Amino acid sequence: MMNETVIEKQGYRLHMIQSNKFKTLHFVAKFIAPLSREDVTKRALLPFVMQQATENYPTSNAFRQKLDDLYGSTFSMDGSKKGEMHILTARMSVVNPSYLSANEPILEEAVRFFNEALFAPKVVADGFDPKIVAREKQSLGQKIDSIKDNKMQLANMRLIEEMCEGEVYKTHVHGYPEDFDHITPENLYQYYQQVMNEEPFDLYVIGDLTELNVEALCDQHIERSTNAPMPSMQATEKTVVEPKEIIEEEPIQQGKLHFGFRTHTHYSDDDYPALHVFNAIFGGFPSSKLFINVREKNSLAYYAASRFESHKGLLFVFSGIAPADFDKAKTIILEQLEAMRKGDFTDEQITEAKSLITNQYKENLDEAYGMVEMLYNQQFSSKTKTIDFVSNIEAVTKEAIVRVANRIELDTTYFLTQKGAE
């Protein structure tokens, strides 16, 4: 159980999480907005630009030197997709001052710096520094290219594009290089102001907070006027009329056979824990049906696994196969889902799945940022799942797993194969 205190502040929500596990204090800021094709590239570019310079540390070297001066503190920022939401996350880690011999104001300096990194970036005239923006467009472009060069990631990206045609979820979280010419230092800065002034802002502080005046320091240094409500995470639902099959060719040796399913089970649903256990037995771990039956028994795949997206209600299956084995691999993969629907799994498999899930959950709690993700997820549900997670998993029945399995619909099969393969 996590010891979290939530305090509504002017312009943000402060979450203080007391934990003796860490010698470091972790600050995590989260901003959230609906995913939007119009703004996605600007939003993807912001973390790149904001990690480079601030008002008082106007160069990348000065920015990094300040972190070094704070006993090797770290700062990072990125964007991620959660359902149909686009979340910006900034993280800073700083040594807990109680471990320092001298009575230095490191905590106050860290809070001041974190606030500046978020709310006082380097501005030239009416926009961001043009040199920084130009350089970071290149960095983002390279990141997008690297995804396309990784054929497994490319296949997953194409699967989602085809599966979610007409849905905002198909939007790439890293944006689109073709947008770069339309992004200027000025309009990027205008968008930044919109994010910082109008979006819901949650600030998490994790560590041994006893005898530290964290709340007072946040009151003193973090100023924001707007209190925005959390947006609804209710994603668009789609019923599959007829499954799609897409086959594309690239100069590759190993085929990528990926599947997209609609689960019709979401994070806030009562059957969400059963979906966890279903996935663990189906394809979530090396002991799962996909791994054992597709890879080991039939030697059809270099890898075979599944994962689910709980806020959008999607399930993905990934496999790497020889191009000639498409039909055979597809049949055996779908047979594993049919077996789950029929309840063709043992009590021992259920027990093992529950153990694997709860162990993974506990490992996440041993990591500060894992804690934050769980607590942030919880805000999108009226239920305090994080607190009861283990007992909810333990309570899952075979009937619930079968019920969840029978709700799952195949939407799209995507196969990236070798050019000229039969």
Secondary structure by P-SEA (a helix, b strand, c coil): ccbbbbbbcccbbbbbbbbccccbbbbbbbbbbccccccaaaaaaaaaaaaccccccccaaaaaaaaaaacbbbbbbbccccccbbbbbbbbbbccccccccccaaaaaaaaaaaaaccccccccccccaaaaaaaaaaaaaaaaaaaaaaaaaaaaaaaaaaaccccccccccccccccccccaaaaaaaaaaaacccbbbbbbbccccccaaaaaaaacccccccccccccccbbbbbcbbbbbbbbccccbbbbbbbbbccccccccaaaaaaaaaaacccccccccccccccccccccccccccccccbbbbbbbbbcccaaaaaaaaaaaaaaaaaaccccaaaaaaaaaaaaaaaaaaaacaaaaaaaaaaaaacccccccaaaaaaaaccaaaaaaaaaaccccbbbbbcccccc
